[in-house]
């Protein structure tokens, strides 16, 4: 659905593909459906365009995944009613 993600997936070299997919996915912090916007949409001539529907997303916040030596850690920003935001890290 995201053209930048599709081009990253089509990369043949596995290491380069991983870097490109990582660069696209690290920007996303929430699981949500993104609205598709066609800038070249021409409704005057009525060309039939197939509308792809997204999955809707679950709405959950996604963690930042960090690598420390041979361990992977997920870092969440937790907001509590009592105080400011704080970060929690969990080993994956």
PATIVEX-782370 format. One record per residue (C-alpha): x, y, z; residue number from 1; residue in one letter. Coordinates in Angstrom, 2 decimals. Layout:
BEGIN
{xx = X yy = Y zz = Z resi = NUM resn = a}
...
This chain:
BEGIN
{xx = 0.00 yy = 0.00 zz = 0.00 resi = 1 resn = x}
{xx = 2.88 yy = 2.39 zz = 0.73 resi = 2 resn = x}
{xx = 4.94 yy = 2.95 zz = -2.46 resi = 3 resn = x}
{xx = 8.15 yy = 3.51 zz = -0.48 resi = 4 resn = x}
{xx = 7.65 yy = 0.19 zz = 1.33 resi = 5 resn = x}
{xx = 6.87 yy = -1.64 zz = -1.93 resi = 6 resn = x}
{xx = 10.11 yy = -0.43 zz = -3.53 resi = 7 resn = x}
{xx = 12.05 yy = -1.49 zz = -0.42 resi = 8 resn = x}
{xx = 10.52 yy = -4.99 zz = -0.55 resi = 9 resn = x}
{xx = 11.45 yy = -5.41 zz = -4.23 resi = 10 resn = x}
{xx = 15.18 yy = -5.03 zz = -3.51 resi = 11 resn = x}
{xx = 16.97 yy = -8.29 zz = -4.32 resi = 12 resn = x}
{xx = 20.01 yy = -7.97 zz = -2.04 resi = 13 resn = x}
{xx = 18.90 yy = -9.21 zz = 1.41 resi = 14 resn = x}
{xx = 21.12 yy = -6.88 zz = 3.46 resi = 15 resn = x}
{xx = 20.18 yy = -3.83 zz = 1.43 resi = 16 resn = x}
{xx = 16.50 yy = -4.86 zz = 1.51 resi = 17 resn = x}
{xx = 16.64 yy = -5.13 zz = 5.31 resi = 18 resn = x}
{xx = 18.18 yy = -1.64 zz = 5.59 resi = 19 resn = x}
{xx = 15.55 yy = -0.11 zz = 3.29 resi = 20 resn = x}
{xx = 12.62 yy = -1.82 zz = 5.04 resi = 21 resn = x}
{xx = 14.07 yy = -0.80 zz = 8.42 resi = 22 resn = x}
{xx = 14.35 yy = 2.84 zz = 7.25 resi = 23 resn = x}
{xx = 10.69 yy = 2.86 zz = 6.15 resi = 24 resn = x}
{xx = 9.31 yy = 1.06 zz = 9.21 resi = 25 resn = x}
{xx = 11.21 yy = 2.92 zz = 11.91 resi = 26 resn = x}
{xx = 9.13 yy = 6.05 zz = 11.21 resi = 27 resn = x}
{xx = 5.88 yy = 4.33 zz = 12.16 resi = 28 resn = x}
{xx = 4.89 yy = 4.47 zz = 15.83 resi = 29 resn = x}
{xx = 1.23 yy = 3.41 zz = 15.68 resi = 30 resn = x}
{xx = -0.53 yy = 0.51 zz = 13.96 resi = 31 resn = x}
{xx = -3.08 yy = 2.30 zz = 11.81 resi = 32 resn = x}
{xx = -4.54 yy = 2.32 zz = 8.34 resi = 33 resn = x}
{xx = -3.14 yy = 5.03 zz = 6.11 resi = 34 resn = x}
{xx = -5.44 yy = 6.68 zz = 3.62 resi = 35 resn = x}
{xx = -4.32 yy = 6.23 zz = 0.06 resi = 36 resn = x}
{xx = -4.08 yy = 9.49 zz = -1.85 resi = 37 resn = x}
{xx = -3.95 yy = 9.54 zz = -5.62 resi = 38 resn = x}
{xx = -2.58 yy = 12.83 zz = -6.93 resi = 39 resn = x}
{xx = -3.18 yy = 11.79 zz = -10.55 resi = 40 resn = x}
{xx = -6.82 yy = 10.94 zz = -9.99 resi = 41 resn = x}
{xx = -8.96 yy = 12.11 zz = -12.91 resi = 42 resn = x}
{xx = -12.66 yy = 11.62 zz = -12.25 resi = 43 resn = x}
{xx = -13.84 yy = 13.52 zz = -15.31 resi = 44 resn = x}
{xx = -13.14 yy = 10.71 zz = -17.75 resi = 45 resn = x}
{xx = -14.32 yy = 7.93 zz = -15.44 resi = 46 resn = x}
{xx = -11.45 yy = 5.48 zz = -15.67 resi = 47 resn = x}
{xx = -12.29 yy = 2.57 zz = -13.39 resi = 48 resn = x}
{xx = -9.82 yy = 2.47 zz = -10.54 resi = 49 resn = x}
{xx = -9.81 yy = -0.48 zz = -8.20 resi = 50 resn = x}
{xx = -9.89 yy = 0.79 zz = -4.64 resi = 51 resn = x}
{xx = -7.74 yy = -1.27 zz = -2.30 resi = 52 resn = x}
{xx = -9.03 yy = -1.39 zz = 1.24 resi = 53 resn = x}
{xx = -6.59 yy = -1.49 zz = 4.13 resi = 54 resn = x}
{xx = -6.72 yy = -3.79 zz = 7.12 resi = 55 resn = x}
{xx = -7.75 yy = -0.96 zz = 9.46 resi = 56 resn = x}
{xx = -4.94 yy = -1.35 zz = 11.97 resi = 57 resn = x}
{xx = -5.26 yy = -2.23 zz = 15.63 resi = 58 resn = x}
{xx = -4.35 yy = 1.20 zz = 17.04 resi = 59 resn = x}
{xx = -1.59 yy = -0.09 zz = 19.34 resi = 60 resn = x}
{xx = 1.62 yy = 1.85 zz = 19.86 resi = 61 resn = x}
{xx = 4.70 yy = 0.18 zz = 18.37 resi = 62 resn = x}
{xx = 8.00 yy = 0.05 zz = 20.31 resi = 63 resn = x}
{xx = 11.39 yy = 1.21 zz = 19.17 resi = 64 resn = x}
{xx = 13.53 yy = -1.87 zz = 18.64 resi = 65 resn = x}
{xx = 17.15 yy = -1.46 zz = 19.66 resi = 66 resn = x}
{xx = 20.12 yy = -3.77 zz = 19.40 resi = 67 resn = x}
{xx = 22.64 yy = -3.97 zz = 22.25 resi = 68 resn = x}
{xx = 25.39 yy = -6.50 zz = 21.58 resi = 69 resn = x}
{xx = 23.53 yy = -9.77 zz = 20.95 resi = 70 resn = x}
{xx = 20.25 yy = -8.70 zz = 22.55 resi = 71 resn = x}
{xx = 17.21 yy = -6.98 zz = 21.11 resi = 72 resn = x}
{xx = 15.28 yy = -4.58 zz = 23.31 resi = 73 resn = x}
{xx = 11.90 yy = -2.94 zz = 22.84 resi = 74 resn = x}
{xx = 11.59 yy = 0.62 zz = 24.19 resi = 75 resn = x}
{xx = 8.09 yy = 1.92 zz = 24.96 resi = 76 resn = x}
{xx = 7.08 yy = 5.43 zz = 25.98 resi = 77 resn = x}
{xx = 4.66 yy = 5.05 zz = 28.87 resi = 78 resn = x}
{xx = 2.40 yy = 7.91 zz = 29.90 resi = 79 resn = x}
{xx = 0.93 yy = 7.72 zz = 33.36 resi = 80 resn = x}
{xx = -1.76 yy = 9.83 zz = 34.97 resi = 81 resn = x}
{xx = 0.55 yy = 10.83 zz = 37.80 resi = 82 resn = x}
{xx = 3.57 yy = 12.15 zz = 35.97 resi = 83 resn = x}
{xx = 5.41 yy = 12.73 zz = 32.70 resi = 84 resn = x}
{xx = 6.31 yy = 10.20 zz = 30.04 resi = 85 resn = x}
{xx = 8.94 yy = 7.62 zz = 30.87 resi = 86 resn = x}
{xx = 10.64 yy = 4.96 zz = 28.80 resi = 87 resn = x}
{xx = 10.48 yy = 1.27 zz = 29.63 resi = 88 resn = x}
{xx = 12.77 yy = -1.26 zz = 27.97 resi = 89 resn = x}
{xx = 11.99 yy = -4.96 zz = 27.67 resi = 90 resn = x}
{xx = 14.25 yy = -7.71 zz = 26.33 resi = 91 resn = x}
{xx = 12.83 yy = -9.42 zz = 23.27 resi = 92 resn = x}
